[in-house]
Amino acid sequence: MKLTSGPRPTLAALWLLTRAVLLLYTFRVVFVPGPDVTTDVSVIYHGWYEVLRGGTYPLDDVTWQYPPAAAFAILSPGLLPFLQYAHAFFLLALVCDAVVFGLLVYAGGRPGKSHAGAWVWLAGVPLLGPTAYARYDIMVTAVAVAALLAGARHPRTMGVLTGVGALLKVWPALLLAGTAKGRVTRRAWAAAAAAGAAVLAACVWAAPGALAFLTFQRDRGTEVESLGAMVFHVARFLGAWEGEVRLNYGSVEFLGPYVPLVSKAAMALSALALGWLALWRLRARVFGPTALADAAFVAVLLFTTTSRVISPQYMLWLVGLAAVCLVWRGSRMRRAAVMVVVATGVTLLEFPLWFSHVVASDGLGLALLFVRNGLLVAASLEAARQLWRRTVTEPRLRAGGPGARVPAQDQRDGALLSS
């Protein structure tokens, strides 16, 4: 296929247009109402940069809650010493965005694939607003997308990228949930363990404090945008709770009566999600062409939704994984992907545009959180249901005999796996 054929020119033109607008916001040429999200880069990230350049991790900063390889992302603007730190960071975020977009366009142009994934990424990133480029999550998402796209044919490459990604921000370890049983899993998981161990050892050797993030992360509470926080928002709205909202461990959290209980409930939900994933993997009979991406999307979606912290930039993870799912024409994650994209747009409304209403727990703030978190819950249930049906229920029905009714797409998947 020529570069000028098909939807590629339209995709490229729209990407350039939307990213130009995004850069205008991040460079503060155009302003978004609400808190200035770019200050995290110019103040917090830059402060960490100076500490890391001194040969140690931020040992005395409780807001440093990231695995040791995150230091590479924080130090990366040093590659462009002729620019201010924040400007260099935004441009590197743009490069990572372009890499993801290019991978999705290339993968979508192959036989049997679709450009739907590229469209999801094209729309999802600007819907998050300047937060997309003002956090290093877009860099981690680029590693995760590359890992999943490589995983179909190169499990060791996927494993190496996954191991590195997990040392950047933990959640990419969940990409391994859907590797096919047997040799593929052994290769991918072994490569991930080896790469992760090598990066960890290098970080521990290079500077003291590489593991300090474990203590800081443990002490976090219930963040105001999380699912569990809805209990306190409703109680405050009704005047039935006397706690407070405060900047705590780098995020705006609820502090007061019953907060530890809700935080433990959130962790219990995450444990249940892990149990469901383990059960699914034991029961799954067929790992078709879409299973790897679908399982990764479901795993990260479940853990994001049940987390005691749902920061706006977490939506980038979901947009990226949803985009990879939709590279396959036969993906059943379309509904969940649409819900995630819509939830990303609502996230821009609740942060930063109307974040003051969220903090105040007023009617508008509650409405925005109910919609956004409701979409995440609905997407989680829909995605998990489709994954279970495709890999557990329908293969069992197919094995039951000629009378079992299985969708045509699954018949084609079964034929592909048996060929």
DRENDO-1510 file (C-alpha; in Angstrom, 1 decimal, always signed):
<recs>
REC; n; res; u; v; w
REC; 1; MET; +0.0; +0.0; +0.0 .
REC; 2; LYS; +1.3; +3.4; -0.9 .
REC; 3; LEU; +1.6; +6.1; +1.7 .
REC; 4; THR; -0.9; +8.3; -0.3 .
REC; 5; SER; -3.6; +5.6; -0.5 .
REC; 6; GLY; -6.4; +4.8; +1.9 .
REC; 7; PRO; -7.1; +6.7; +5.1 .
REC; 8; ARG; -3.4; +7.4; +5.9 .
REC; 9; PRO; -3.3; +11.0; +4.6 .
REC; 10; THR; -6.4; +11.9; +6.5 .
REC; 11; LEU; -5.1; +10.4; +9.6 .
REC; 12; ALA; -1.8; +12.1; +9.3 .
REC; 13; ALA; -3.4; +15.5; +8.6 .
REC; 14; LEU; -5.7; +15.2; +11.6 .
REC; 15; TRP; -2.9; +14.1; +13.8 .
REC; 16; LEU; -0.8; +17.1; +12.9 .
REC; 17; LEU; -3.8; +19.5; +13.5 .
REC; 18; THR; -4.8; +18.1; +16.9 .
REC; 19; ARG; -1.3; +17.8; +18.2 .
REC; 20; ALA; -0.6; +21.4; +17.1 .
REC; 21; VAL; -3.5; +22.5; +19.2 .
REC; 22; LEU; -2.3; +20.3; +22.1 .
REC; 23; LEU; +1.2; +21.9; +22.0 .
REC; 24; LEU; -0.4; +25.4; +22.0 .
REC; 25; TYR; -2.0; +24.5; +25.4 .
REC; 26; THR; +1.1; +22.8; +26.9 .
REC; 27; PHE; +3.3; +25.8; +25.8 .
REC; 28; ARG; +0.8; +28.1; +27.4 .
REC; 29; VAL; +0.0; +30.0; +24.2 .
REC; 30; VAL; -3.7; +29.0; +24.7 .
REC; 31; PHE; -5.0; +28.6; +28.2 .
REC; 32; VAL; -7.3; +26.0; +29.6 .
REC; 33; PRO; -9.5; +27.0; +32.6 .
REC; 34; GLY; -8.7; +25.4; +35.9 .
REC; 35; PRO; -5.3; +24.4; +37.4 .
REC; 36; ASP; -2.2; +24.7; +35.3 .
REC; 37; VAL; -1.3; +21.1; +34.7 .
REC; 38; THR; +2.0; +22.0; +33.1 .
REC; 39; THR; +3.5; +23.1; +36.4 .
REC; 40; ASP; +4.1; +19.5; +37.4 .
REC; 41; VAL; +6.7; +19.3; +34.7 .
REC; 42; SER; +8.3; +22.7; +35.2 .
REC; 43; VAL; +8.3; +22.5; +39.0 .
REC; 44; ILE; +8.0; +18.9; +40.3 .
REC; 45; TYR; +9.6; +17.0; +37.4 .
REC; 46; HIS; +12.4; +19.6; +37.0 .
REC; 47; GLY; +13.0; +19.3; +40.8 .
REC; 48; TRP; +13.4; +15.6; +40.5 .
REC; 49; TYR; +15.6; +16.1; +37.5 .
REC; 50; GLU; +18.1; +18.1; +39.5 .
REC; 51; VAL; +18.1; +15.6; +42.3 .
REC; 52; LEU; +18.6; +12.7; +39.9 .
REC; 53; ARG; +21.4; +14.5; +38.2 .
REC; 54; GLY; +23.1; +14.7; +41.6 .
REC; 55; GLY; +23.4; +10.9; +41.7 .
REC; 56; THR; +20.5; +10.0; +44.0 .
REC; 57; TYR; +16.7; +9.3; +43.9 .
REC; 58; PRO; +14.4; +11.8; +45.7 .
REC; 59; LEU; +14.7; +10.2; +49.1 .
REC; 60; ASP; +13.0; +12.9; +51.0 .
REC; 61; ASP; +10.1; +13.6; +48.6 .
REC; 62; VAL; +7.0; +11.6; +49.3 .
REC; 63; THR; +5.6; +12.5; +45.9 .
REC; 64; TRP; +8.2; +10.3; +44.3 .
REC; 65; GLN; +6.1; +7.2; +44.0 .
REC; 66; TYR; +7.4; +5.6; +40.8 .
REC; 67; PRO; +9.6; +2.6; +40.0 .
REC; 68; PRO; +13.3; +3.3; +39.6 .
REC; 69; ALA; +13.3; +3.3; +35.7 .
REC; 70; ALA; +11.0; +6.4; +35.9 .
REC; 71; ALA; +14.3; +8.2; +36.4 .
REC; 72; PHE; +15.0; +7.7; +32.7 .
REC; 73; ALA; +11.8; +9.5; +31.7 .
REC; 74; ILE; +12.5; +12.4; +34.1 .
REC; 75; LEU; +16.1; +12.7; +32.9 .
REC; 76; SER; +15.1; +12.5; +29.2 .
REC; 77; PRO; +14.7; +16.2; +28.6 .
REC; 78; GLY; +18.5; +16.4; +29.1 .
REC; 79; LEU; +18.8; +15.0; +25.6 .
REC; 80; LEU; +17.7; +18.5; +24.4 .
REC; 81; PRO; +19.9; +20.8; +26.5 .
REC; 82; PHE; +19.2; +23.8; +24.2 .
REC; 83; LEU; +15.6; +23.9; +25.4 .
REC; 84; GLN; +14.0; +24.7; +28.7 .
REC; 85; TYR; +13.3; +21.5; +30.7 .
REC; 86; ALA; +9.5; +21.8; +30.3 .
REC; 87; HIS; +9.6; +22.5; +26.6 .
REC; 88; ALA; +12.0; +19.6; +26.0 .
REC; 89; PHE; +9.7; +17.3; +28.0 .
REC; 90; PHE; +6.6; +18.3; +25.9 .
REC; 91; LEU; +8.5; +17.8; +22.6 .
REC; 92; LEU; +9.6; +14.3; +23.8 .
REC; 93; ALA; +6.0; +13.5; +24.7 .
REC; 94; LEU; +5.0; +14.6; +21.2 .
REC; 95; VAL; +7.6; +12.2; +19.8 .
REC; 96; CYS; +6.2; +9.3; +21.9 .
REC; 97; ASP; +2.7; +10.2; +20.7 .
REC; 98; ALA; +4.0; +10.1; +17.1 .
REC; 99; VAL; +5.6; +6.7; +17.6 .
REC; 100; VAL; +2.4; +5.2; +19.0 .
REC; 101; PHE; +0.4; +6.7; +16.1 .
REC; 102; GLY; +2.9; +5.5; +13.5 .
REC; 103; LEU; +2.8; +1.9; +14.9 .
REC; 104; LEU; -1.0; +1.8; +14.9 .
REC; 105; VAL; -1.2; +3.2; +11.4 .
REC; 106; TYR; +1.4; +0.7; +10.1 .
REC; 107; ALA; -0.2; -2.3; +11.9 .
REC; 108; GLY; -3.7; -1.3; +10.8 .
REC; 109; GLY; -2.6; -1.3; +7.2 .
REC; 110; ARG; -1.6; -4.9; +7.2 .
REC; 111; PRO; -3.9; -7.7; +5.8 .
REC; 112; GLY; -6.8; -8.5; +8.1 .
REC; 113; LYS; -6.2; -5.4; +10.2 .
REC; 114; SER; -8.0; -2.1; +10.7 .
REC; 115; HIS; -7.1; +1.6; +11.1 .
REC; 116; ALA; -9.8; +1.8; +13.9 .
REC; 117; GLY; -7.0; +1.6; +16.5 .
REC; 118; ALA; -5.2; +4.6; +14.9 .
REC; 119; TRP; -8.5; +6.6; +15.0 .
REC; 120; VAL; -8.9; +5.7; +18.7 .
REC; 121; TRP; -5.5; +7.1; +19.5 .
REC; 122; LEU; -6.0; +10.1; +17.3 .
REC; 123; ALA; -9.1; +11.1; +19.2 .
REC; 124; GLY; -8.3; +9.9; +22.7 .
REC; 125; VAL; -5.0; +11.8; +23.3 .
REC; 126; PRO; -6.3; +15.3; +22.6 .
REC; 127; LEU; -9.6; +14.6; +24.5 .
REC; 128; LEU; -7.5; +14.4; +27.7 .
REC; 129; GLY; -6.2; +17.9; +27.0 .
REC; 130; PRO; -2.7; +19.2; +28.1 .
REC; 131; THR; -2.5; +16.5; +30.8 .
REC; 132; ALA; -1.6; +14.1; +28.0 .
REC; 133; TYR; +1.8; +15.8; +27.4 .
REC; 134; ALA; +2.3; +17.0; +31.0 .
REC; 135; ARG; +2.9; +13.6; +32.5 .
REC; 136; TYR; +5.4; +10.8; +31.5 .
REC; 137; ASP; +2.6; +8.3; +31.1 .
REC; 138; ILE; +2.5; +8.8; +27.4 .
REC; 139; MET; +6.1; +7.5; +27.3 .
REC; 140; VAL; +5.1; +4.4; +29.3 .
REC; 141; THR; +2.1; +3.9; +27.0 .
REC; 142; ALA; +4.4; +4.0; +24.0 .
REC; 143; VAL; +6.4; +1.1; +25.4 .
REC; 144; ALA; +3.2; -0.9; +26.2 .
REC; 145; VAL; +1.8; -0.4; +22.7 .
REC; 146; ALA; +5.0; -1.5; +21.1 .
REC; 147; ALA; +5.1; -4.5; +23.3 .
REC; 148; LEU; +1.6; -5.7; +22.5 .
REC; 149; LEU; +2.1; -5.1; +18.7 .
REC; 150; ALA; +5.3; -7.1; +18.8 .
REC; 151; GLY; +3.9; -9.9; +21.0 .
REC; 152; ALA; +1.9; -11.6; +18.3 .
REC; 153; ARG; +5.0; -12.8; +16.5 .
REC; 154; HIS; +7.9; -12.0; +18.9 .
REC; 155; PRO; +7.1; -13.0; +22.5 .
REC; 156; ARG; +10.7; -12.4; +23.7 .
REC; 157; THR; +10.7; -8.8; +22.3 .
REC; 158; MET; +7.3; -8.3; +24.0 .
REC; 159; GLY; +8.8; -9.7; +27.2 .
REC; 160; VAL; +11.8; -7.3; +27.2 .
REC; 161; LEU; +9.6; -4.3; +26.5 .
REC; 162; THR; +7.1; -5.4; +29.2 .
REC; 163; GLY; +9.9; -5.8; +31.8 .
REC; 164; VAL; +11.3; -2.3; +31.0 .
REC; 165; GLY; +7.7; -0.9; +31.1 .
REC; 166; ALA; +7.0; -2.4; +34.5 .
REC; 167; LEU; +10.1; -0.7; +35.9 .
REC; 168; LEU; +8.8; +2.6; +34.4 .
REC; 169; LYS; +5.3; +2.4; +36.0 .
REC; 170; VAL; +4.4; -1.1; +37.1 .
REC; 171; TRP; +1.1; -1.5; +35.2 .
REC; 172; PRO; +2.7; -2.8; +31.9 .
REC; 173; ALA; +3.4; -6.1; +33.8 .
REC; 174; LEU; -0.3; -6.7; +33.3 .
REC; 175; LEU; +0.3; -7.0; +29.5 .
REC; 176; LEU; +1.5; -10.6; +30.2 .
REC; 177; ALA; -1.9; -11.7; +31.3 .
REC; 178; GLY; -3.0; -12.8; +27.8 .
REC; 179; THR; +0.1; -14.6; +26.5 .
REC; 180; ALA; -0.8; -18.0; +25.0 .
REC; 181; LYS; -0.2; -20.9; +27.3 .
REC; 182; GLY; +3.0; -23.0; +26.8 .
REC; 183; ARG; +6.1; -21.9; +24.9 .
REC; 184; VAL; +4.9; -18.4; +24.2 .
REC; 185; THR; +4.2; -17.7; +27.9 .
REC; 186; ARG; +7.5; -19.2; +29.0 .
REC; 187; ARG; +9.5; -17.0; +26.5 .
REC; 188; ALA; +7.6; -13.8; +27.1 .
REC; 189; TRP; +7.6; -14.1; +30.9 .
REC; 190; ALA; +11.2; -15.2; +31.1 .
REC; 191; ALA; +12.3; -12.3; +28.9 .
REC; 192; ALA; +10.2; -9.8; +31.0 .
REC; 193; ALA; +11.7; -11.1; +34.3 .
REC; 194; ALA; +15.3; -11.0; +32.9 .
REC; 195; ALA; +14.8; -7.4; +31.4 .
REC; 196; GLY; +13.2; -6.2; +34.6 .
REC; 197; ALA; +15.8; -7.7; +36.8 .
REC; 198; ALA; +18.6; -6.1; +34.7 .
REC; 199; VAL; +17.1; -2.7; +34.7 .
REC; 200; LEU; +16.4; -2.9; +38.5 .
REC; 201; ALA; +19.9; -4.0; +39.2 .
REC; 202; ALA; +21.3; -1.1; +37.1 .
REC; 203; CYS; +19.1; +1.4; +38.9 .
REC; 204; VAL; +20.0; +0.1; +42.3 .
REC; 205; TRP; +23.7; +0.1; +41.4 .
REC; 206; ALA; +23.6; +3.6; +39.9 .
REC; 207; ALA; +22.0; +5.6; +42.7 .
REC; 208; PRO; +20.8; +5.1; +46.3 .
REC; 209; GLY; +17.0; +5.2; +47.0 .
REC; 210; ALA; +15.8; +3.2; +43.9 .
REC; 211; LEU; +13.2; +1.4; +46.0 .
REC; 212; ALA; +12.1; +4.3; +48.2 .
REC; 213; PHE; +8.9; +4.6; +46.1 .
REC; 214; LEU; +7.5; +1.4; +47.8 .
REC; 215; THR; +7.1; +3.2; +51.1 .
REC; 216; PHE; +5.6; +6.4; +49.6 .
REC; 217; GLN; +3.1; +4.5; +47.5 .
REC; 218; ARG; +2.0; +2.4; +50.5 .
REC; 219; ASP; +0.9; +5.4; +52.4 .
REC; 220; ARG; -1.5; +6.9; +49.8 .
REC; 221; GLY; -5.1; +7.3; +50.6 .
REC; 222; THR; -8.3; +7.7; +48.6 .
REC; 223; GLU; -7.9; +10.2; +45.8 .
REC; 224; VAL; -11.0; +12.4; +45.1 .
REC; 225; GLU; -11.4; +11.2; +41.5 .
REC; 226; SER; -11.5; +7.4; +42.3 .
REC; 227; LEU; -14.5; +5.1; +42.4 .
REC; 228; GLY; -14.2; +4.7; +46.2 .
REC; 229; ALA; -14.2; +8.5; +46.6 .
REC; 230; MET; -17.8; +8.6; +45.4 .
REC; 231; VAL; -18.9; +7.5; +48.9 .
REC; 232; PHE; -17.4; +10.6; +50.4 .
REC; 233; HIS; -18.6; +12.9; +47.6 .
REC; 234; VAL; -22.2; +11.9; +48.1 .
REC; 235; ALA; -21.9; +12.1; +51.9 .
REC; 236; ARG; -20.3; +15.6; +51.7 .
REC; 237; PHE; -23.1; +16.7; +49.3 .
REC; 238; LEU; -25.7; +15.6; +51.8 .
REC; 239; GLY; -23.7; +17.1; +54.8 .
REC; 240; ALA; -23.2; +13.7; +56.4 .
REC; 241; TRP; -19.4; +13.5; +56.5 .
REC; 242; GLU; -17.0; +15.8; +58.4 .
REC; 243; GLY; -13.7; +14.9; +56.7 .
REC; 244; GLU; -11.6; +17.1; +54.5 .
REC; 245; VAL; -10.0; +17.3; +51.1 .
REC; 246; ARG; -6.3; +18.0; +51.1 .
REC; 247; LEU; -3.2; +17.7; +48.9 .
REC; 248; ASN; -1.6; +14.5; +50.3 .
REC; 249; TYR; +1.3; +12.5; +48.9 .
REC; 250; GLY; +1.1; +14.4; +45.6 .
REC; 251; SER; -2.6; +14.1; +44.9 .
REC; 252; VAL; -5.8; +15.6; +46.2 .
REC; 253; GLU; -7.3; +13.0; +48.6 .
REC; 254; PHE; -10.0; +12.6; +51.2 .
REC; 255; LEU; -8.8; +12.5; +54.8 .
REC; 256; GLY; -11.1; +11.8; +57.8 .
REC; 257; PRO; -13.5; +9.1; +59.2 .
REC; 258; TYR; -13.8; +5.9; +57.2 .
REC; 259; VAL; -11.2; +6.8; +54.6 .
REC; 260; PRO; -8.9; +3.9; +55.6 .
REC; 261; LEU; -11.9; +1.5; +55.3 .
REC; 262; VAL; -12.7; +2.7; +51.8 .
REC; 263; SER; -9.1; +2.5; +50.8 .
REC; 264; LYS; -9.0; -1.1; +52.0 .
REC; 265; ALA; -12.2; -1.9; +50.2 .
REC; 266; ALA; -10.6; -0.6; +47.0 .
REC; 267; MET; -7.6; -2.8; +47.4 .
REC; 268; ALA; -9.9; -5.7; +48.1 .
REC; 269; LEU; -11.7; -5.0; +44.8 .
REC; 270; SER; -8.3; -5.0; +43.0 .
REC; 271; ALA; -7.5; -8.3; +44.7 .
REC; 272; LEU; -10.8; -9.7; +43.4 .
REC; 273; ALA; -10.0; -8.4; +39.9 .
REC; 274; LEU; -6.6; -10.3; +40.1 .
REC; 275; GLY; -8.5; -13.4; +41.2 .
REC; 276; TRP; -10.9; -13.1; +38.3 .
REC; 277; LEU; -7.9; -12.8; +35.9 .
REC; 278; ALA; -6.3; -15.8; +37.3 .
REC; 279; LEU; -9.5; -17.8; +37.0 .
REC; 280; TRP; -10.0; -16.6; +33.4 .
REC; 281; ARG; -6.5; -17.7; +32.5 .
REC; 282; LEU; -7.1; -21.2; +34.0 .
REC; 283; ARG; -10.4; -21.6; +32.2 .
REC; 284; ALA; -9.5; -20.1; +28.9 .
REC; 285; ARG; -9.4; -22.7; +26.1 .
REC; 286; VAL; -8.5; -20.6; +23.0 .
REC; 287; PHE; -6.0; -17.8; +22.8 .
REC; 288; GLY; -7.0; -16.4; +19.4 .
REC; 289; PRO; -5.3; -13.5; +17.5 .
REC; 290; THR; -7.0; -10.9; +19.7 .
REC; 291; ALA; -6.6; -12.5; +23.1 .
REC; 292; LEU; -3.2; -10.9; +23.9 .
REC; 293; ALA; -4.4; -7.3; +23.4 .
REC; 294; ASP; -7.9; -8.0; +24.8 .
REC; 295; ALA; -6.6; -9.5; +28.0 .
REC; 296; ALA; -4.1; -6.7; +28.5 .
REC; 297; PHE; -6.9; -4.1; +28.0 .
REC; 298; VAL; -9.2; -5.9; +30.4 .
REC; 299; ALA; -6.5; -6.3; +33.1 .
REC; 300; VAL; -5.5; -2.7; +33.1 .
REC; 301; LEU; -9.1; -1.5; +32.9 .
REC; 302; LEU; -10.1; -3.6; +35.9 .
REC; 303; PHE; -7.1; -2.4; +38.0 .
REC; 304; THR; -7.6; +1.2; +37.0 .
REC; 305; THR; -11.3; +1.2; +37.8 .
REC; 306; THR; -10.8; -0.4; +41.2 .
REC; 307; SER; -7.8; +1.6; +42.2 .
REC; 308; ARG; -7.9; +4.0; +45.1 .
REC; 309; VAL; -6.2; +6.5; +42.8 .
REC; 310; ILE; -7.5; +7.3; +39.3 .
REC; 311; SER; -5.4; +10.2; +38.1 .
REC; 312; PRO; -6.5; +11.8; +34.7 .
REC; 313; GLN; -3.3; +10.6; +32.9 .
REC; 314; TYR; -4.3; +7.0; +33.6 .
REC; 315; MET; -6.8; +7.3; +30.8 .
REC; 316; LEU; -3.9; +7.3; +28.4 .
REC; 317; TRP; -3.1; +3.7; +29.3 .
REC; 318; LEU; -6.6; +2.7; +28.5 .
REC; 319; VAL; -6.8; +4.6; +25.2 .
REC; 320; GLY; -3.5; +3.1; +24.1 .
REC; 321; LEU; -4.5; -0.5; +24.9 .
REC; 322; ALA; -8.0; +0.0; +23.4 .
REC; 323; ALA; -6.4; +1.2; +20.2 .
REC; 324; VAL; -4.2; -1.9; +20.0 .
REC; 325; CYS; -7.3; -4.1; +20.5 .
REC; 326; LEU; -9.1; -2.4; +17.6 .
REC; 327; VAL; -6.2; -3.0; +15.2 .
REC; 328; TRP; -7.8; -6.4; +14.7 .
REC; 329; ARG; -10.9; -6.3; +12.6 .
REC; 330; GLY; -12.5; -9.1; +14.7 .
REC; 331; SER; -12.1; -7.3; +18.1 .
REC; 332; ARG; -15.0; -7.4; +20.4 .
REC; 333; MET; -13.7; -4.5; +22.5 .
REC; 334; ARG; -15.3; -1.8; +20.3 .
REC; 335; ARG; -18.0; -0.9; +22.8 .
REC; 336; ALA; -15.6; -0.8; +25.7 .
REC; 337; ALA; -13.2; +1.2; +23.6 .
REC; 338; VAL; -15.8; +3.8; +22.8 .
REC; 339; MET; -16.7; +4.0; +26.4 .
REC; 340; VAL; -13.1; +4.6; +27.3 .
REC; 341; VAL; -12.7; +7.4; +24.7 .
REC; 342; VAL; -15.9; +9.1; +26.0 .
REC; 343; ALA; -14.7; +8.7; +29.5 .
REC; 344; THR; -11.4; +10.4; +28.5 .
REC; 345; GLY; -13.4; +13.4; +27.2 .
REC; 346; VAL; -15.3; +13.6; +30.5 .
REC; 347; THR; -12.0; +13.4; +32.4 .
REC; 348; LEU; -10.9; +16.7; +30.7 .
REC; 349; LEU; -14.1; +18.3; +32.0 .
REC; 350; GLU; -13.5; +17.1; +35.6 .
REC; 351; PHE; -9.8; +17.9; +35.4 .
REC; 352; PRO; -8.7; +20.5; +34.9 .
REC; 353; LEU; -11.7; +22.5; +33.6 .
REC; 354; TRP; -14.1; +22.0; +36.5 .
REC; 355; PHE; -11.9; +20.5; +39.1 .
REC; 356; SER; -13.0; +23.0; +41.7 .
REC; 357; HIS; -16.5; +21.5; +41.5 .
REC; 358; VAL; -15.0; +18.0; +42.1 .
REC; 359; VAL; -13.1; +19.2; +45.1 .
REC; 360; ALA; -16.2; +20.9; +46.5 .
REC; 361; SER; -18.3; +17.8; +45.9 .
REC; 362; ASP; -21.1; +20.0; +44.5 .
REC; 363; GLY; -23.8; +18.9; +42.0 .
REC; 364; LEU; -21.7; +19.4; +38.9 .
REC; 365; GLY; -18.6; +17.7; +40.4 .
REC; 366; LEU; -20.7; +14.7; +41.4 .
REC; 367; ALA; -22.3; +14.5; +37.9 .
REC; 368; LEU; -19.0; +14.5; +36.1 .
REC; 369; LEU; -17.5; +11.8; +38.4 .
REC; 370; PHE; -20.7; +9.6; +38.2 .
REC; 371; VAL; -20.5; +9.8; +34.4 .
REC; 372; ARG; -16.7; +9.2; +34.1 .
REC; 373; ASN; -16.5; +6.5; +36.7 .
REC; 374; GLY; -19.8; +4.9; +35.5 .
REC; 375; LEU; -18.3; +4.6; +32.0 .
REC; 376; LEU; -15.2; +3.0; +33.4 .
REC; 377; VAL; -17.3; +0.4; +35.4 .
REC; 378; ALA; -19.5; -0.3; +32.4 .
REC; 379; ALA; -16.4; -0.6; +30.1 .
REC; 380; SER; -14.8; -3.0; +32.6 .
REC; 381; LEU; -17.8; -5.3; +32.8 .
REC; 382; GLU; -18.3; -5.2; +29.0 .
REC; 383; ALA; -14.7; -5.9; +28.2 .
REC; 384; ALA; -14.4; -8.7; +30.8 .
REC; 385; ARG; -17.6; -10.3; +29.5 .
REC; 386; GLN; -16.5; -10.3; +25.9 .
REC; 387; LEU; -13.1; -11.7; +26.8 .
REC; 388; TRP; -14.6; -14.6; +28.8 .
REC; 389; ARG; -17.2; -15.4; +26.1 .
REC; 390; ARG; -14.6; -15.5; +23.3 .
REC; 391; THR; -11.9; -17.5; +25.1 .
REC; 392; VAL; -13.9; -19.6; +27.6 .
REC; 393; THR; -17.6; -20.0; +26.8 .
REC; 394; GLU; -17.7; -20.2; +23.0 .
REC; 395; PRO; -14.7; -22.6; +22.7 .
REC; 396; ARG; -16.5; -24.9; +25.2 .
REC; 397; LEU; -19.7; -24.7; +23.1 .
REC; 398; ARG; -17.7; -25.3; +19.9 .
REC; 399; ALA; -16.2; -28.4; +21.5 .
REC; 400; GLY; -19.6; -29.6; +22.5 .
REC; 401; GLY; -20.6; -30.7; +19.1 .
REC; 402; PRO; -22.2; -29.6; +15.8 .
REC; 403; GLY; -25.3; -28.4; +17.6 .
REC; 404; ALA; -23.4; -25.6; +19.4 .
REC; 405; ARG; -24.0; -22.2; +18.0 .
REC; 406; VAL; -20.8; -20.1; +17.7 .
REC; 407; PRO; -20.5; -16.8; +15.9 .
REC; 408; ALA; -18.9; -16.9; +12.4 .
REC; 409; GLN; -15.9; -14.8; +13.5 .
REC; 410; ASP; -15.0; -17.2; +16.2 .
REC; 411; GLN; -15.3; -20.1; +13.7 .
REC; 412; ARG; -12.7; -18.3; +11.6 .
REC; 413; ASP; -10.5; -17.8; +14.7 .
REC; 414; GLY; -10.7; -21.4; +15.5 .
REC; 415; ALA; -9.7; -22.4; +12.0 .
REC; 416; LEU; -6.8; -20.0; +12.1 .
REC; 417; LEU; -5.5; -21.5; +15.3 .
REC; 418; SER; -5.8; -25.1; +14.0 .
REC; 419; SER; -4.0; -24.3; +10.8 .
</recs>
